[in-house]
Amino acid sequence: MNRTSEGRHALARSIFFGRLGDFRHAYREGMEDQLGALGMALNAVVWWNTLYMDAAVKELEAGGLTISPEIRSRLSPLVHEHINFHGRYPIVRSHGDGSLRPLRDPAAAEE
């Protein structure tokens, strides 16, 4: 198994184990729906990470830092340590113009 496959499986396990790793329905009564929802959640995390990683790279380059092709090739949207998989979250579209939230300043104090 290559590094990308391992990262994808690690992310899927984290999402799945947010529900304690249990299928909540019998096979005929919704297992396909649960697996589909897992795939959708996994794709949403990858999409979200891709958007913000691209924004972070562009901001770093705008500030004068060069990101080499070697470093770019090692960036992965499968990272998920920053995601809390437990709880309920309202989905609110707050940026109707398609803009992203401002990136955090790593030098700033944590809120």
N, C-alpha and C positions, 0 to 999 in steps of 0.2 A: 504494500500500500504506500503510495507516495505522500508527501507532506500536505498537498492540497486535500487529498481524500481524508487524511487524518484530521485536518483542521475542520473540514465539513462535518465529519462524524462527531467531533468534540463539541461543535456548536449545536448540532442536533441533539446530542445527549443533554447538554445544558438546558435547552429549551424543553425537552421532554421531561427531564427530571425536575423541572419547575413544578410539575404536577406529580411529583414523587415517583415518576417512572411507571405509572399505572395507566393502562387503558381503562377508561371509565365505562365503556359500553361493550356488550357482547358483539362478536364479529358481525353478525347480520344486522345489528341495531346501531351501527355507527362507527365501527372501527375504520372504515374507509374515510369517513368524514374526519376522524381524529388524525389519521395519517396525512390527509390533504391539508388540514389546518397546520400540522407540523411543518410540512413543506412550504406552505405560504408564510408562516412565521420565519422560517429559516431564510427564505428569499427576501423578506422585508428587512431582516437584520443585515444581510449582505448588501442590499440596495442602500440602506441608510448609511452603513459604514463607507461604502464606495463614494457616496455624495460628499460626506464630510472629510474623508481622506483626500479626495481631489481638492476640496476647498482648502484644506490645511497645506497641501503641497503648493498650491498656487499662492497662498499667503506667505509661506516661507520664501518662495522664489521672488515674490514682489518685494520682500524685505532684503533681498540680496544674497540669500543662501542658495547654493546650487545643489539640487538633488540629482545625484548621478543615476544613470540607467541601471546600474547594479543595485543601488538602494531601492529604486522604484520597483525593480523586479521582485524584491523581497517583501514588499508591502502586501498585506493580505486583508481583504474585507471579512475574513472569518474570525478575527479577534473578537472576543466578547466579554472580557473581564470587566468592562465598564457598564455592562448591562445587568440590571437587577431583574431576574426572571420571576420573582415572587410578587404576588399582589395583583391588583386590578389597576388598569390605566385608562383614563379617558383619552380618546383620540380626538384632538382638537386641531383643526386646520387654522393656524393663526397667521400664516403668511400667504394670503391669497395671491400675492404677486409672484410666488414661486421662489422667493429668496430663502436662504437658510438662516438659522439662528446664528448669532455671532459666535465665533470660536472662542474657547476659553483661553486665557493667558496663563501659560504654565507657571509663570513667575508670581501670579496673583495668589493671595491667600484663599484657601478653600472656604466656601460659604458654609 
